[in-house]
Amino acid sequence: MHYYTDVLKKYATFKGRATRAEFWWFALIDTVISVALYFGGPALGLGMTPVLIYTLVTALPNLAVTVRRLHDTGRSGWNVLWGIIPIGSIAVVIMCAGESSADESHRPYPGTANPLPAV
């Protein structure tokens, strides 16, 4: 659960890296909450309002963690724009599923001994 709260704490941090676990745990928990709200809202007579509010609240953290995950795989965060087109969303998911890169242009991998100073 800490992966979910960590992403929410860094809701607008587009610099740095997100580990594979951080990205996928956030995606899983976010999906479970969205599905629960999707079915729970209408059942409680609230309609789709809870889903809409939750989606708007988590849109920026979703974008930020995806950009950080792309950085971790050695790609530019601008690749997230491929998600604008339907088939591009699949490409972004495949890029996020990749291995972590040894490239340290977006900061060293989390947990390494000698982190670079903040720029």
C-alpha positions, 0 to 999 in steps of 0.5 A: 500500500505504501507504493500507492501513497508514495506516488500520491505524495509525489503527485507532481514530481516528473523528475527522477525515477519510479521503480517497476514495483512502484509503477505497477502497484500504483496501477493495480491499486488505482484500477481496483479503486476505480472499478469499486467506484464504478460499480459502487457509485451507481449502487449507492445512488451516486451515479458516476460522480465518484468515478469522475472525481477520483479520475480527476484527482489521480490524473496528475499522479498517474501521469507523473508516475508514468513519466518517472517510470519511462525515465527509469527505463531510459526513455524520455518522459515525452513518450507518454504522449503516445498514449493520446492515440489508442494504439499508443497506450499499448506502446506506453504500457510495453515501454513501462514494462521494460527493465530498468536502465543503467543510464543515470541521466534521470538520476541514479537507480533508487537505492544505489550507493552514490546518488548524484546531487540534485540539479 
